[in-house]
């Protein structure tokens, strides 16, 4: 038997453990659920690589081709503590991917002659009052439905130094003597008393508040709550039953909803009354007040049903008329978009190649919905995590999905919608 000294034996033991860990790390595979699709292994490979590089706990991906659901899989963990895996029908916060949903609802009301794009938003909301003693900017009266859809309403968070939808839940509630956290309507009322940053319609500045106002307009015109109207008149006819407005309270999370993972050590004061501190995704802001701009939760399958009903393709029938779809994606008339390869239309980013998309980003959430002009494809990918450098992650997720679909060796003929 080979004899070695104690020091040499220890060194050999450490080396063997190190080699074992390397091998284990190289062979460990992020778990996945849902049907393995022959010819589409590139999707699994690319998604797992992205998750590994960015330490993403869980993701789900769905892909539609020719309006057939050809791919739907979950990856990693819906709840790391419980060891619960993400399923293809797990529910995730979709953040700003909620905006296309609101835009479609508005255009549906336009088709019914209940709204016009030229209607003045605050004429419709004439019953709302700003805080007592406020000086109302006269330009508020000129904001139209079209301005709100295209983020030209006059609010610029870079100039404001804050986003009203995230940062004013205490201030707005106190100013209007309302219960904290401030509701969506209370936030609109408070901002009615603040000066606009630019003349409505003169330029673009991404505004969550503008889409909050659209949600209140839907309520005023229909006499229903925003969520109730969209569920019954938009999502229901599409066969979507699982989508709903999410909740801030962890205890109120929906069945099949994932847990959300913020940055390690990232805690903030709870948005509700009291002195509790929580992880950002669990109460750093009030999700219910973000309904029409960022409050929906959905599965990747839900979002594929949504896109197949608004994509301008033959089957199934779109919920909007072709003329409305054209309006929804046309280049706005403001100067900054005239020589650009891309623009923000009505709830969608669009480029000159006729690709449509929207991203969503919150603490604990990253999502992207794409309707590609190439190969009659659409897809949705969502993660229950957002890293510190989330702009880079958004780009990485977008590129990963393009790489995934470009790598498909054989497209299947099945339709997984029949299983869900």
N, C-alpha and C positions, 0 to 999 in steps of 0.2 A: 504494500500500500504506500502511495506517495505521501511522504511526511513534509509538511510545511510549517513554518513558524507561525505564531499567533498573529503577528502584525500582517504577514503576507496573507494569512487566511482571512483576516478581517477585510483587507483590501479586495481580495477575490470575491468575498461575499457581497460587499458593496457594489462591485462592478456587475455581478450577476443580477442583483436587484435592479440596478440602473438599466441594464439591457432588457430585463423583463418588462419594466415600465415603458420603455421605448416601444417594444413590440406590442404591448397591450394598447398603448396609445395609437399606434399605427393601424391596429386591426379593429379597435373599438368603432362601432358604427352607431350613429344617431338613430334611435328607433323610429319607425314609420308605421302608420296605419293606413287603411284603405287599400284598394286593389292595385297590385303591381301590374303595370301596363307594358306589354311587350313592345319594344321599339322606342320607348320613351324613358329609357334609363338615364338619359342626359339630364332630365329634370331632377331625379333623385340625387344624382352626383353633384350638380351645381348647387342645389339647395343645401345639401349637407356640408359642402365646402364653405358656403357663405356662413352657415350657422357656426361652423367650427372656427372660422376666422374671426367672427365678431362675438363669439360666446353667447349666441342667442338661445334662450331656453326652449322656445317652441314656435313653430310656424305651421301655416296651412297654405296650400296652393291648389288652385283649380284652373283648368284651361278648357276653353270652348273652341271648337272648329266647326264651321258650317252650322252654327247654332246647336251643336251637339256637345254635351259635356263629355269630353274624352279623358279627362284626368281630374282626380280629386283625392288628395292625400294630406294627412297630418304628419308632422315631424316633431320629435322631441316632446317636451313636457308642458301640459296644461297647468300642472301644479307640481313643482319640484319636490315640495315637502311630502306630498302624498304619493308621489311617483305616478301620477295620472298622466296618461299620454294624450297629446292632441289628436283629435279625431277629424275626419274630413268635414263633419258637421258641427264642430266646436264653434262657439260664438266668441267673437273678438270685438273689441271697440274698433270702429273703422275710422274714427277721427274725421278729418276733413273730406274723406270720400263720401261723407254725408251730403256734401254740397250738390253733386249731381242729382241726388234724390230730390232735394228741395227744388232744384231748377226744373226737373221734369214735372213736379207737382204744380209749379207756377205756370208752365207752358200748357199743362192740361186745363187749367182754369182760363187761360187766354183762349184756348180752342172753344171753350164753352161760353165765351163772351162775358165771363164774370170778371175779367181783368183785361187791361190793355197794357202793353209795354210802356206806353207813354203816360199812364196814370201816375199821379203824384202820390208817393208812398204815405206821406203824413196827412194828406187829405183823407185817405182811407182810414188812417189811425187817428182820426180827429178826436176821439175820446180820451187819448192819452195826454197826461199833463206832466210837464217837467217839474223839478223840485221848486218849492215856493221861493220867489225872489230871483229866479233865474232870468238871464237875458238870452232869449232865443235868437240864434243866428238866422237872419232872414233867408239865407240860402237853403235852409232846411226844407223850406216849402217847395223848392225846385227839384228835389231828389225824385227820380222816377223809378219804376220797377226795373227798367233796363239798366239804369245806373247801378242798382243794387246787384243785379245778376252778374255784371261785368266788373265789379269792384271799383266803380267810379263814383261812389256816393259822397265822397268828401272827407272821409276819415282816414288818417294815415298813422299807424301805430308807431312808426319811426319818429314822427314829429311829436306825437302825443307822449311818447316815452313809456307807454304801457298798452296792453290789450284789454279793453273794457271787459271782455268775456272771461278773462282769467284773473284780473287784478282789482276789480271794483265790487266784489261781493259784499264786503263790509261797508265800504263808503256809500254805495248806492242805497243799500238797505237803511242805513242810518239817516241819510239825507231825506228819504221819503217815508221814514218811520215805518218800515216794513220789517218782517222777520228775516233774520239772517240765516242762510246766505240769500242774496238777492236772486229773484226769479229772472227768467229771460225778459219778461215785460218790464220789470223794475229797472233792469240794466238799460233798456231802450229809453225809458222815461228819464233816467238820470242823464244819459248822453244827449237828450234833446235840449238840455240846458247848457251844454258845452259848445264852444265855438268849433266850426268845421275847419279842417286844415287846408282845404282847397275848394274851389268852385265845383259843384257836382257836374260830372260829365267831361271835365277838362283833362283828366289824366287817370291813370290806374294806380291803386294802392290796395293791396290785398287786405280784406276786411272781414273778420269773423262777425263783427257787429252788423254789417250789411246783410248777411244771411240770417242773423237773428231777426232783423226787421222783416225779412221775407217770410219767416215763420209766423210772425204775428199778423202779417197781412193775410196769409192762408187762413188763420183762425178767424180773423174779422170777416173775410169774404164768405167763408163756408159755415160759420157758426159752430164749428167743431174744434176740438183741440188739434194741434198740429199733428201729433202722433196718430190720433184716431183717424183723421182725414187721410193721411198718407197710407196708413194700413188698409183702409177700406176701399179707397179709390185708385191707388197706384199699385201698391204691393200685392194686395189680394188678387186682382185680376191677373197678375203675373204668376200666381201660384206660390207666392212667398208668404209663409206663415210664421217663420221663426224670428224675423227681424223685429226689433223693438228699441225704444230709447233706453239706454243703460242707466245704471244707478251708481251714485258715488259710494254709498255705504257698502262695505264688503259683505255685510250680512244680507244685503238685498240683491246680490248678483243672481243672474238668471241660471236656470238649469243649463248645463253644457257650456257655461261661460268659463273662460280661462282665468287664471290669476295673471296679474300684470307685474312686471319686474322693472323697477326703476334703477337708478344708479346706486351702487353700494353706499350705504351711509347717508343717502339723500333723504332728509326728513324736513317737514315744514309744519307750521301751525295748521291745525284742522280748520277747514272752511266753515264748519258749524260752530255755534257758540260753545265756549269752553276753552280750556288751555291745553288740550291734548295735542301731541305731535304725532304725525303719521308719515308713512312713505308717500311721496308725491302722487302716485297713481291711486292711492286709497283715500284721497280727500284733500289734496292740495288745491283743487278747484272743484266747482260744482257742475257735474256732468249734465244734470237735468236741465240746467239753464243754457246748455250748448246744443239743444235738440236739433235745430234746423241747420246748424253749421258744423256740428261735430259730435252729436250725441248718440248716433245709432250704433247698435251692436248687431252683428250679422255673421253668418258662416260664409266661407268662400263659395259654397253652392248657391246660397241666397244671392250673392253678388253676380254670379254667372247667370242666374235667372233674370236678374235686373238688366244686365247688359244685353241679353238676347232680345229684350223687348224694347230697346231704344237704339239699336245699332244701325238701323237703316238697311238691314239685310232681310231676305225674303221670309224666313221662318224662325220663330213664330211671328204672328203679326205684331208690329210695334204698337205701343200704347199711344204714341203721338203720330200725327199726320206727317207726311214727307216734308211739307212746307215748314212745320214746326221744328223738325230735325235739322233742316237747313238753317233756320234762325238760330237754333241751339249751338251750332258749330261755326257760324260765320265770323269773319274777322271784324271786330268792332271798329268804329270809325275814328277813334282817337289817334292822334298823330304817332304815338310811340309804337303802335303795332303795324304801321303801314309798310315798313321795309323789313319787317321781322319775319323769320322763318316759322315763328310760332306766336300764339296769342292766347289770352284768356277769353273764352266766349261766355256762354251761359252755363256756368257750373262745370265747365270742362276746359282743360288745356288742350289746344289743337295745334297741329303743325301743317305745313304746306303739303306734306305727304298724306294727309288725311288720317293720321293717327290721333286718337283722342285718349286722354288719360287724366287721372287725378291722384295725388298722393295724400296720405293722412299721417299725422305725426302728433303724438302726445307722449308724456312720460308714461312708459310702459306699453306703447303701441307704435308700430310702423306699418303702413299699408300702401299698396299701389294697385290701382285698377287701370287696365289698358284695353282699348279697342284698337287693334292694329289693322291697318289697311292691307298689310301683307298677308297672304295665305288664308284670308278669311278667319283670323284668329282673335280671341280675346282672352285675358287672364286676370286673375286677382291673387295677390300674395299678401299675407299679413303675418306679423310677428307680435308676440306679447312682451316686447322689449324695445327700448330705444337707447342707444349709446350716447355718450356725451357729445361726440362729434357726429350728430345725427344727420347733418347735411351730406356728409361723406357716405353714411350708411344708406341714405335714400338713393344716392347715385349707384352705389354698389348693388342694392336690391334691384333697381331698374335694369342695370347691365346684366345681372345674373339671370333675370327672367328672359331677356332677349337671347342670351347665350343658351339657356335651357331649351327654348323652342327651336332655335336654329340648329341645335344638336339632335333633334328628333330624327331617328332613322326611318320610322314607319308610323304613319298616323292611323289609328284604329278607326273602325267603322261603327263602333258601338255608341250608345248614348246612355251615360250613367245617370242622367236625370231620372230615368225610369226606376232607379234604385233609391232615390231620395225624394 
